[in-house]
Amino acid sequence: MQKTIFSILVSLIAILVVSCSAKTSEKTNEQVDGEQNVRIVSIGGQVTEVIAALGFANQIVARDITSTYPEEVLKSAVIGHVSKISAEGILAHNPDQVWVAEEGMKAEVIAQLQEAGINIITYSKEKSVNQLYELIGQVAQELKVEEKGAQLIEKVKTSTPVLASNEKAQKPKVLMVYARGRGAMHILGKETFAEEILALAGAELAVTDVVGYKKLTPEALIAANPDYLMFFESGLESLGGMEGVLTIPGVAETTAGKKKQIIAMDGAFVSGFGPRIGEAIQELATKLQTIQ
């Protein structure tokens, strides 16, 4: 019974969206300063930054909770975490485009949106510099600003010149820890953003036998013996700052603990792989002393 009522509600919303779309079709087909005037729902901090960097921040009508940059997008509605976003929540904003990472949203939600005639555009969920270039090109093509897209790609490329000079014989070993208090600490290993960003900054993972995420233990800490321990700023704060980290069992036995080499960066900035990636690499490399 509940499923039937839910289906009816979605259908009613879809009818309203189609009706509204018909009334506003002239508006959405207009050009504003030579660019499309579109209503965008952006799901994912990376794609939101790209859309904004291409000049469409003001056309983002709704976003997920990870989309917090740039400041211009903060005036748009927040529709929650991607895992909890509903079709109604998106349809309520009458979007022309919905951007979401591959496998990033529940299949039933996508099906409901497609039934309502919404243009859903998916992009690769891989986090790398090459994926960023591809995403910029994809967004620029969809929004019909290919020249701006080419310019943004070039800007990102020229902002990351530090990489070529970071071929050091002895690279610092970094243990990236995702923390939400002492009861929720995990190591980031291969096939995560940490592997890519550390390599770009002239460092390397302190663990080579971990793929994805693994719970942090004192034994794992001591075995990894990292030169640096790295956290998101929010994670470091949840542990009581540097002093709190130094009291975690196993930390004192590591090089990072003995030298108090504990670093932290804004999570979205360092892991987002958006247009600011060059700045993130520069900042991380400076903290790791891989550049002077």
C-alpha positions in Angstrom: 0.0 0.0 0.0 2.8 2.4 1.0 4.6 1.7 -2.3 1.5 2.4 -4.3 1.0 5.8 -2.5 4.6 6.6 -3.1 4.4 5.8 -6.8 1.3 8.0 -7.1 3.1 10.9 -5.4 6.1 10.5 -7.7 3.8 10.5 -10.8 2.0 13.6 -9.6 5.3 15.4 -9.1 6.4 14.3 -12.5 3.2 15.7 -14.0 3.8 19.0 -12.2 7.4 19.1 -13.4 6.4 18.5 -17.0 3.8 21.2 -16.7 6.2 23.7 -15.2 8.8 22.7 -17.8 6.4 23.4 -20.6 5.6 26.9 -19.2 9.3 27.7 -18.8 10.7 26.1 -21.9 11.3 29.4 -23.5 13.3 30.6 -20.5 15.5 27.5 -20.3 16.3 27.7 -24.0 17.4 31.3 -23.7 21.1 32.3 -23.8 22.5 34.4 -21.0 25.7 36.1 -22.1 26.1 33.5 -24.8 25.6 30.6 -22.3 22.7 28.2 -21.6 20.3 29.3 -18.9 19.7 25.9 -17.2 18.5 24.8 -13.8 21.1 22.4 -12.4 21.0 19.9 -9.5 24.6 19.1 -8.7 25.5 16.0 -6.6 29.2 15.8 -5.6 31.6 18.5 -4.5 33.9 17.9 -7.4 31.4 18.4 -10.1 29.8 21.4 -8.3 33.2 23.1 -8.3 33.7 22.4 -12.0 30.2 23.8 -12.9 30.9 26.9 -10.8 34.4 27.4 -12.3 32.8 27.4 -15.8 30.5 30.2 -14.8 27.3 28.4 -13.8 27.3 28.7 -10.0 24.2 30.8 -10.0 22.3 28.2 -12.0 22.8 25.5 -9.4 19.4 25.3 -7.8 20.1 22.4 -5.5 23.2 20.5 -4.2 24.2 17.7 -1.9 25.9 18.2 1.4 29.4 17.8 0.1 29.0 20.7 -2.3 30.3 23.5 -0.1 32.6 25.5 -2.5 32.6 28.1 -3.9 30.6 30.4 -1.7 28.2 31.3 -4.5 26.7 27.8 -4.4 25.8 28.0 -0.8 22.6 30.0 -1.5 21.2 27.0 -3.4 19.0 24.4 -1.6 20.7 21.4 0.1 19.0 18.1 -0.7 21.0 15.9 1.6 23.6 13.1 1.3 23.6 11.3 -2.1 22.7 8.0 -0.3 19.5 9.6 1.1 18.4 11.9 -1.8 14.9 11.2 -3.0 13.3 11.7 -6.4 10.8 14.1 -4.9 13.6 16.2 -3.3 15.1 16.7 -6.8 11.9 17.1 -8.7 10.8 19.9 -6.4 13.5 22.1 -7.9 12.4 21.6 -11.5 15.9 20.9 -12.8 17.0 20.7 -16.5 20.1 18.7 -15.6 21.0 16.4 -12.7 24.8 15.7 -12.3 25.7 12.6 -10.2 28.7 10.2 -10.1 28.3 6.8 -11.6 26.7 4.4 -9.1 26.4 7.4 -6.9 22.6 7.4 -6.4 20.1 4.6 -5.8 18.9 2.9 -9.0 15.2 3.4 -8.1 15.7 7.2 -7.6 17.4 7.4 -11.0 14.5 5.4 -12.6 11.9 7.7 -11.1 13.8 10.8 -12.4 14.1 9.3 -15.8 10.4 8.5 -15.8 9.8 12.2 -15.1 11.9 13.1 -18.2 14.8 14.6 -16.2 18.2 14.7 -17.9 20.5 12.8 -15.7 24.2 13.1 -16.5 26.7 10.7 -14.9 30.4 11.1 -14.6 33.3 8.9 -13.5 33.7 8.4 -9.7 37.4 7.9 -10.0 39.5 10.6 -8.4 42.5 11.6 -10.4 43.9 14.6 -12.4 43.1 12.9 -15.7 39.5 12.2 -14.5 39.3 15.9 -13.6 40.3 17.0 -17.1 37.7 14.6 -18.6 35.0 15.9 -16.2 35.7 19.6 -17.1 35.5 18.7 -20.8 32.2 16.8 -20.2 30.6 19.6 -18.3 31.8 22.2 -20.7 30.3 20.2 -23.6 26.9 19.7 -21.9 26.7 23.4 -21.0 28.0 24.5 -24.5 31.0 26.4 -23.2 33.8 24.2 -24.8 36.2 27.1 -25.1 35.8 27.9 -21.4 36.4 24.3 -20.6 39.7 24.2 -22.6 40.8 27.4 -20.7 40.0 25.8 -17.3 41.9 22.6 -18.2 44.9 24.7 -19.2 44.6 26.8 -16.0 44.6 23.6 -13.8 47.6 22.2 -15.7 49.6 25.3 -15.2 48.8 25.4 -11.5 50.5 22.0 -10.9 54.1 22.5 -12.2 55.5 21.2 -8.9 55.0 17.6 -9.8 57.8 17.3 -12.3 60.4 18.4 -9.8 59.4 16.0 -7.0 61.4 13.0 -8.2 63.1 12.4 -4.9 65.1 9.3 -4.1 63.7 9.2 -0.6 60.0 10.0 -0.5 58.3 10.6 2.8 55.9 7.9 3.9 52.5 9.1 4.9 49.7 7.3 6.7 46.4 9.0 5.9 43.9 8.4 8.6 40.1 9.1 8.2 38.9 9.8 11.7 35.6 10.6 13.3 36.7 10.4 16.9 38.8 7.6 18.6 36.2 5.0 17.9 36.2 5.6 14.2 39.7 5.7 12.7 40.5 4.1 9.3 43.7 3.9 7.2 43.4 4.9 3.6 45.3 2.6 1.2 45.6 1.9 -2.5 42.8 2.8 -4.9 41.8 5.8 -2.7 42.3 9.5 -3.3 45.2 9.4 -0.8 47.4 7.2 -3.1 46.9 9.7 -5.9 47.3 13.0 -4.0 50.4 11.8 -2.1 52.1 10.7 -5.3 51.3 14.0 -6.9 52.8 15.8 -3.9 56.1 13.8 -4.0 55.2 11.3 -1.2 54.0 7.8 -0.9 51.6 5.6 1.1 53.1 4.2 4.3 51.1 1.0 3.8 51.3 -1.1 0.7 49.1 -4.0 1.6 45.9 -2.1 2.2 43.3 -1.5 -0.6 40.6 0.9 0.2 39.9 1.5 3.9 41.0 -0.6 6.9 40.5 0.0 10.6 43.4 1.6 12.3 45.1 -0.5 15.0 48.2 0.1 17.2 49.9 -2.8 15.4 49.2 -1.4 12.0 50.5 2.0 13.0 53.8 0.5 14.3 54.2 -1.7 11.3 53.7 1.2 8.9 56.0 3.5 10.8 55.0 6.6 8.8 57.1 9.7 8.6 53.9 11.7 8.7 50.4 11.1 9.9 47.8 13.0 7.9 44.2 13.8 8.7 41.3 16.0 7.5 41.1 19.1 9.7 37.8 17.9 11.0 39.2 14.5 11.8 42.2 15.9 13.7 39.8 18.1 15.7 37.7 15.1 16.6 40.7 13.5 18.2 41.7 16.5 20.3 44.3 18.0 18.0 47.9 17.0 17.8 48.1 16.4 21.5 45.2 14.0 21.3 46.8 12.1 18.3 50.0 11.7 20.2 48.2 9.7 22.9 46.7 7.2 20.4 48.2 3.8 21.1 51.1 3.1 18.7 51.6 6.7 17.6 54.5 7.3 20.0 56.4 4.4 18.5 56.4 5.9 14.9 58.7 8.4 13.3 55.7 10.7 12.8 54.9 10.5 16.6 58.5 11.0 17.7 59.0 14.0 15.5 55.4 15.3 15.9 55.0 15.3 12.1 51.2 15.4 12.1 49.5 17.4 9.3 45.9 18.2 8.5 44.1 19.8 5.5 40.6 20.7 4.6 38.9 17.5 3.5 37.0 18.8 0.5 40.0 20.7 -0.6 42.6 17.9 -0.5 40.3 15.0 -1.5 37.9 16.7 -3.9 40.1 16.7 -7.0 38.3 19.8 -8.3 39.8 22.8 -10.2 41.8 23.8 -7.0 43.8 20.5 -7.2 47.0 22.4 -8.1 46.7 24.5 -4.9 46.0 21.4 -2.8 49.1 19.7 -4.2 51.2 22.7 -3.5 50.0 23.0 0.1 50.4 19.3 0.8 53.9 19.3 -0.7 54.9 22.2 1.4 53.6 20.6 4.6 55.5 17.4 3.6 58.6 19.4 2.8 58.9 17.8 -0.6 59.2 21.4 -2.0 60.9 24.4 -0.5 
